[in-house]
Amino acid sequence: MREAFDVVVVGKGNAALCAALAARDQGASVAMLEAASEKEGGGNSRFAGGVMRFAYQSVDDLKRVTDLTDAEVAGSDFGTNSTDEFFDDLFRLSSFRSDPVLTEMLVTQSLDIMVWLRSKGVRFVPNFGRQSALVNGKRKFFGRLPIEASGGGAGLVQSLDKAACAVGVKVFYSTRAKRLIQDGDRVIGVHASAGGKPVEFRAKAVVLACGGFEANPEMRARYLGPGWELAKVRGTRFNQGDGIKMALDIGAAPYGNWSGCHATGWERNAPEFGDVNVGDQFQKHSYIFGILVNANGKRFVDEGADFHSFTYAKYGGEVLKQPGQFAWQVFDSKVTKLLRSEYRIRMMTKVSANTLEDLAPKLEGVDPKAFLETVRAFNAAVRADVPFEHTIKDGRGTVGIDPPKSNWAQALDTPPFDAYATTCGITFTFGGLRIDPSNGQVLDVTLAPIPGLFCAGEMVGGLFYFNYPSGTGLVSGALFGRLAGTGAAGPAAQTSQSRYAGA
Ligand SMILES: Cc1cc2nc3c(=O)[nH]c(=O)nc-3n(C[C@H](O)[C@H](O)[C@H](O)COP(=O)(O)OP(=O)(O)OC[C@H]3O[C@@H](n4cnc5c(N)ncnc54)[C@H](O)[C@@H]3O)c2cc1C
């Protein structure tokens, strides 16, 4: 069987939908190939919490993205995420490795892409629940990301889906792209398998937006390193690295942090892959208010190094390195009210006790004696002279213990004590393909563009190294999706003239 379109987009997550809509805006006929069934489609985007990190200078910028009432404006301190702050966060977290051109695009065009998403029907709302607290009668936002998609990632995908359907994008579900078709160097389509039957999709250009290799244990062990096959997958099981493999097979340039990924603390007994009904709620991001202990009863990270937004994506990897690949998060009742909503779901491994001595043997797999020694040393090291203030980095740290806890340190001394078992949940992989930043076209290993081939989303390498500021994946997916879709429908798809500026 053979189908023909101007543009074929592989995948149907956020980046793919943005590429499809942008290509339709250029008048191209567009098909989307989704490996999953309609019920399971939508990729990691559908599992996402939906927080969106973009540059905003003032409430006026936020009003371009969401409707805010006068009362909300008067009663809130939204802070800022200036372009300087956004740049600083991205470069600091990536140890200054992020591609400067891609980063500049992401930072400087992030507000514009939010406005564009809104124009396509996505609704955004203030993230009162997870990113703000009442301080002196005012809602104070922290972490520089006050806005989320209404209905989370699932709501975002649903809105984009509706927009794509309205403009006649044709979606082929249960259709897994397998190999790119070339005429000479030019990509002219994709071989796919639809319900076990081979189908050939011919196109003037192909956009690969089919995720990284996070759901593929063999590739995880190969590229991320030994032990990564043991991680749980936070999202879709369909991101098997197919797009990356197809592109490398025809000489595309690998780019970015191939041994790096985004991975968080995740319910220890969660299923192998994400569950859309639970979404991101297996995560446990309030570790900043407690301590993390491993099987040896020892702490192993600075839980309070920064707001969770700036540490959570690398601490999953730290948990994976511990014996047995698990860690318990331990809290006392002083912080119970500060714990995020994910600490109140039913499907979690939680133990409680009224004394630390009673809690210790309940921490399955942990040396109880060593745990009690760790807590005693931690409690003695807390700088009780510094006031605790959870909406800022309060500097209430520890003295004389290793690792230190730099902020939000409080003695574990007020029962009941609660502990939550976590392991490592991988979100997405950082390594990907090298693109021409002017149009999203994939470059080959000599840095010449591959005619007819574009990519977007998690597949774009060069943005994230070692770590990641929360809320950046959906914004970058939309931005580079729009870029690739516009490029694929435009004249650049037909030529191999453009050259990567930095080549
Ligand atoms: C639990 C969780 C919470 C998150 N929370 C946030 C958040 O709050 N904010 C944020 O910005 N980011 C968040 N992220 C990250 C964000 O979801 C990703 O960065 C983003 O969704 C990636 O979008 P994408 O379009 O590149 O890939 P995906 O959305 O994963 O889409 C890839 C698509 O390709 C399809 N596919 C794969 N292989 C093939 C093939 N061979 N043929 C055809 N189709 C194929 C898949 O089925 C899927 O539909 C979260 C992720 C997870 C897992």
The ligand as an SDF file (V2000), in Angstrom:
LIG
                    3D

 53 58  0  0  0  0  0  0  0  0999 V2000
    5.7100   11.8400   33.6850 C   0  0  0  0  0  0  0  0  0  0  0  0
    6.2280   12.9910   32.8570 C   0  0  0  0  0  0  0  0  0  0  0  0
    5.9970   14.2990   33.2720 C   0  0  0  0  0  0  0  0  0  0  0  0
    6.4780   15.3710   32.5110 C   0  0  0  0  0  0  0  0  0  0  0  0
    6.1540   16.6470   32.8760 N   0  0  0  0  0  0  0  0  0  0  0  0
    6.5350   17.6840   32.0790 C   0  0  0  0  0  0  0  0  0  0  0  0
    6.0880   19.0060   32.3410 C   0  0  0  0  0  0  0  0  0  0  0  0
    5.3220   19.2580   33.2820 O   0  0  0  0  0  0  0  0  0  0  0  0
    6.5360   20.0090   31.5330 N   0  0  0  0  0  0  0  0  0  0  0  0
    7.3720   19.7740   30.4660 C   0  0  0  0  0  0  0  0  0  0  0  0
    7.7480   20.7120   29.7580 O   0  0  0  0  0  0  0  0  0  0  0  0
    7.7630   18.5080   30.1720 N   0  0  0  0  0  0  0  0  0  0  0  0
    7.3630   17.4720   30.9360 C   0  0  0  0  0  0  0  0  0  0  0  0
    7.7450   16.2010   30.6120 N   0  0  0  0  0  0  0  0  0  0  0  0
    8.6330   16.0120   29.4470 C   0  0  0  0  0  0  0  0  0  0  0  0
    7.8000   16.1250   28.1810 C   0  0  0  0  0  0  0  0  0  0  0  0
    6.7070   15.2620   28.2890 O   0  0  0  0  0  0  0  0  0  0  0  0
    8.6250   15.7780   26.9470 C   0  0  0  0  0  0  0  0  0  0  0  0
    9.7570   16.6140   26.8920 O   0  0  0  0  0  0  0  0  0  0  0  0
    7.7890   15.9920   25.6960 C   0  0  0  0  0  0  0  0  0  0  0  0
    6.5380   15.4260   25.8390 O   0  0  0  0  0  0  0  0  0  0  0  0
    8.4600   15.3910   24.4880 C   0  0  0  0  0  0  0  0  0  0  0  0
    7.6090   15.5980   23.3840 O   0  0  0  0  0  0  0  0  0  0  0  0
    7.8930   14.8870   22.0060 P   0  0  0  0  0  0  0  0  0  0  0  0
    6.7930   15.3240   21.1210 O   0  0  0  0  0  0  0  0  0  0  0  0
    9.2960   15.0840   21.5870 O   0  0  0  0  0  0  0  0  0  0  0  0
    7.7770   13.3270   22.3250 O   0  0  0  0  0  0  0  0  0  0  0  0
    6.5180   12.4580   22.7300 P   0  0  0  0  0  0  0  0  0  0  0  0
    5.4470   13.2730   23.3040 O   0  0  0  0  0  0  0  0  0  0  0  0
    7.0270   11.3300   23.5580 O   0  0  0  0  0  0  0  0  0  0  0  0
    5.9930   11.9130   21.3490 O   0  0  0  0  0  0  0  0  0  0  0  0
    6.6820   10.9240   20.6280 C   0  0  0  0  0  0  0  0  0  0  0  0
    5.6690   10.1860   19.7840 C   0  0  0  0  0  0  0  0  0  0  0  0
    6.3190    9.3590   18.8360 O   0  0  0  0  0  0  0  0  0  0  0  0
    5.6160    8.1170   18.7500 C   0  0  0  0  0  0  0  0  0  0  0  0
    6.5330    7.1450   18.1610 N   0  0  0  0  0  0  0  0  0  0  0  0
    7.6600    6.6120   18.6900 C   0  0  0  0  0  0  0  0  0  0  0  0
    8.2660    5.8010   17.7830 N   0  0  0  0  0  0  0  0  0  0  0  0
    7.4930    5.8410   16.6650 C   0  0  0  0  0  0  0  0  0  0  0  0
    7.5980    5.2250   15.3810 C   0  0  0  0  0  0  0  0  0  0  0  0
    8.6090    4.4110   15.0620 N   0  0  0  0  0  0  0  0  0  0  0  0
    6.6270    5.4850   14.4690 N   0  0  0  0  0  0  0  0  0  0  0  0
    5.5870    6.3070   14.7640 C   0  0  0  0  0  0  0  0  0  0  0  0
    5.4390    6.8980   15.9700 N   0  0  0  0  0  0  0  0  0  0  0  0
    6.3900    6.6770   16.8950 C   0  0  0  0  0  0  0  0  0  0  0  0
    5.1790    7.8770   20.1660 C   0  0  0  0  0  0  0  0  0  0  0  0
    4.1170    6.9610   20.2240 O   0  0  0  0  0  0  0  0  0  0  0  0
    4.7530    9.2910   20.5670 C   0  0  0  0  0  0  0  0  0  0  0  0
    3.4450    9.5740   20.1660 O   0  0  0  0  0  0  0  0  0  0  0  0
    7.2520   15.1130   31.3340 C   0  0  0  0  0  0  0  0  0  0  0  0
    7.4620   13.8010   30.9150 C   0  0  0  0  0  0  0  0  0  0  0  0
    6.9460   12.7450   31.6580 C   0  0  0  0  0  0  0  0  0  0  0  0
    7.1660   11.3460   31.1490 C   0  0  0  0  0  0  0  0  0  0  0  0
  1  2  1  0
  2  3  1  0
  2 52  2  0
  3  4  2  0
  4  5  1  0
  4 50  1  0
  5  6  2  0
  6  7  1  0
  6 13  1  0
  7  8  2  0
  7  9  1  0
  9 10  1  0
 10 11  2  0
 10 12  1  0
 12 13  2  0
 13 14  1  0
 14 15  1  0
 14 50  1  0
 15 16  1  0
 16 17  1  0
 16 18  1  0
 18 19  1  0
 18 20  1  0
 20 21  1  0
 20 22  1  0
 22 23  1  0
 23 24  1  0
 24 25  2  0
 24 26  1  0
 24 27  1  0
 27 28  1  0
 28 29  2  0
 28 30  1  0
 28 31  1  0
 31 32  1  0
 32 33  1  0
 33 34  1  0
 33 48  1  0
 34 35  1  0
 35 36  1  0
 35 46  1  0
 36 37  1  0
 36 45  1  0
 37 38  2  0
 38 39  1  0
 39 40  1  0
 39 45  2  0
 40 41  1  0
 40 42  2  0
 42 43  1  0
 43 44  2  0
 44 45  1  0
 46 47  1  0
 46 48  1  0
 48 49  1  0
 50 51  2  0
 51 52  1  0
 52 53  1  0
M  END
$$$$
